[in-house]
């Protein structure tokens, strides 16, 4: 069982690498098998097509973002404390090398086809909405003052991703070290809390 699982993981990793470089249109089962160091016959036993490999990769990506898709604002807890927890979870995710690799696969397909982009965004829409839902619920609880929930969520996630995630995905740069991650989280939280104070809500 472990040997079979290890083979499947090797094939998935090979699929991620091939799809990130070539996209679904340019990838081939032969290339994936070569990267995984398995026969095409073995690959086909686990995945009947390169599209099946792609779907398995997407399932992994959805699994990674799933916890953030379940966010809800807790009226009984401190706003700043919850904000910090969300920032730490988001930073852990976007600095995860596996998540970055999976993101490249998704990005290549979104750029290749508008129809494919819309299909993929529909799949991830619910997961991405977790953060926006949290801000909306915070607003309904009276903890955002005059700030717009959607704009606040967009600003917050942009501050976390701008100097970390996009550099890793697009420029193939390594994730920032832990002190830098902490600094980025601090700045994002302080910026949003300062905006709340300026709006007279805290």
C-alpha positions in Angstrom: 0.0 0.0 0.0 2.8 2.4 1.0 4.7 1.6 -2.2 1.6 2.3 -4.3 1.0 5.5 -2.5 4.6 6.7 -2.9 4.3 5.9 -6.6 1.1 7.9 -6.9 2.7 10.9 -5.0 5.7 10.7 -7.3 3.4 10.8 -10.3 1.4 13.7 -8.9 4.6 15.7 -8.2 5.8 15.0 -11.7 2.4 16.1 -13.0 2.6 19.3 -11.0 6.1 20.1 -12.4 5.1 19.3 -16.0 1.8 21.2 -15.9 3.5 24.2 -14.2 6.0 24.4 -17.1 3.9 23.3 -20.1 0.3 23.9 -19.1 -2.4 21.3 -19.8 -2.2 21.7 -23.5 1.6 21.2 -23.7 1.9 18.5 -21.1 2.0 14.8 -22.1 1.6 11.5 -20.2 4.9 10.4 -21.6 6.7 13.5 -20.1 4.9 13.0 -16.7 5.9 9.3 -16.7 9.5 10.2 -17.5 9.6 12.8 -14.7 8.1 10.3 -12.2 10.5 7.6 -13.4 7.6 5.1 -14.0 6.4 3.4 -17.1 3.5 4.9 -19.0 1.5 1.8 -18.2 1.9 2.4 -14.5 0.9 6.1 -14.9 -2.2 5.1 -16.8 -3.2 2.7 -14.0 -3.5 5.6 -11.7 -4.5 8.4 -14.1 -6.4 7.6 -17.4 -5.3 10.9 -19.0 -3.4 14.1 -18.4 -6.8 15.7 -17.7 -7.2 13.3 -14.8 -3.7 14.3 -13.5 -4.8 18.0 -13.7 -8.0 17.3 -11.8 -6.0 15.5 -9.1 -3.7 18.5 -8.9 -6.7 20.8 -8.5 -8.1 18.6 -5.7 -4.8 19.1 -3.9 -5.0 22.9 -4.3 -8.6 23.0 -3.1 -7.6 20.9 -0.1 -4.9 23.4 0.9 -7.3 26.4 0.7 -10.3 24.7 2.3 -9.6 25.8 5.9 -9.6 29.5 4.8 -12.9 28.9 3.0 -14.6 28.1 6.3 -13.8 31.3 8.1 -16.6 33.0 10.2 -16.4 36.0 12.4 -16.8 35.3 16.1 -18.6 38.1 17.9 -17.3 36.8 21.3 -13.7 37.1 20.4 -11.4 40.2 20.0 -11.3 41.5 16.4 -7.6 42.1 16.4 -6.9 38.6 17.7 -8.9 37.0 15.0 -7.4 39.2 12.3 -3.9 38.1 13.4 -4.9 34.4 13.3 -6.2 34.8 9.8 -3.0 36.6 8.7 -0.9 33.8 10.2 -2.9 31.1 8.4 -2.8 32.9 5.1 1.0 33.5 5.4 1.6 29.8 6.2 -0.4 28.9 3.1 1.1 31.3 0.6 4.7 30.5 1.8 4.1 26.7 1.5 6.3 25.6 -1.5 3.8 22.9 -2.5 1.0 25.5 -2.6 3.1 27.8 -4.7 3.8 25.0 -7.2 0.1 24.1 -7.4 -0.7 27.8 -7.9 1.5 28.0 -10.9 -0.4 25.2 -12.5 -3.7 27.0 -11.9 -2.3 30.3 -13.2 -0.9 28.8 -16.4 -4.4 27.4 -17.2 -6.2 30.6 -16.4 -3.9 32.5 -18.7 -4.3 30.0 -21.5 -8.1 30.2 -21.9 -10.8 32.6 -20.7 -13.3 29.7 -20.6 -10.9 27.6 -18.5 -10.2 30.6 -16.3 -13.9 31.1 -15.6 -14.4 27.4 -14.9 -11.5 27.3 -12.4 -12.5 30.5 -10.7 -15.9 29.1 -10.2 -14.4 26.1 -8.5 -12.3 28.2 -6.2 -14.8 31.0 -5.6 -16.4 29.5 -2.6 -13.0 28.9 -0.9 -11.8 32.4 -1.7 -15.0 33.9 -0.3 -14.1 32.8 3.3 -12.0 35.9 4.0 -14.6 38.2 2.4 -17.4 36.5 4.5 -15.3 37.1 7.7 -15.0 40.8 6.9 -18.7 41.1 6.0 -19.7 39.4 9.3 -17.3 41.7 11.2 -19.0 44.7 9.5 -22.5 43.4 10.4 -21.3 43.1 14.0 -20.3 46.8 14.0 -16.5 46.2 14.1 -15.6 47.7 10.7 -17.0 51.2 11.3 -17.3 53.0 8.0 -14.9 50.7 6.2 -16.2 48.7 3.3 -15.9 44.9 4.0 -14.9 44.0 0.5 -12.3 46.8 0.1 -10.9 46.0 3.6 -10.5 42.3 2.7 -8.9 43.1 -0.7 -6.4 45.5 1.0 -5.6 43.0 3.8 -4.9 40.1 1.4 -3.0 42.3 -0.9 -0.6 43.4 1.9 0.1 39.8 2.8 0.6 38.6 -0.8 2.3 41.5 -2.6 5.8 40.9 -1.3 5.6 37.1 -0.7 3.2 35.0 -2.8 3.5 36.8 -6.2 7.3 36.9 -6.0 7.3 33.1 -5.4 4.7 32.2 -8.0 5.8 34.5 -10.8 9.5 35.2 -10.2 10.3 31.8 -8.7 11.8 33.4 -5.6 12.0 31.5 -2.3 9.5 32.4 0.4 10.7 35.1 2.9 12.2 33.9 6.1 10.2 33.7 9.3 11.2 37.2 10.7 10.2 38.8 7.4 6.9 36.9 7.4 6.2 38.2 10.9 7.0 41.7 9.9 4.6 41.5 6.9 1.9 40.2 9.2 2.5 42.9 11.7 2.3 45.6 9.1 -0.8 44.3 7.5 -2.7 44.0 10.8 -1.5 47.4 12.1 -2.4 49.1 8.8 -6.0 47.8 8.9 -6.4 48.5 12.7 -5.1 52.0 12.1 -7.7 52.5 9.3 -10.4 51.3 11.8 -9.2 53.8 14.4 -9.3 56.6 11.8 -12.9 55.7 10.9 -13.8 56.0 14.6 -14.8 52.4 15.0 -12.2 51.3 17.6 
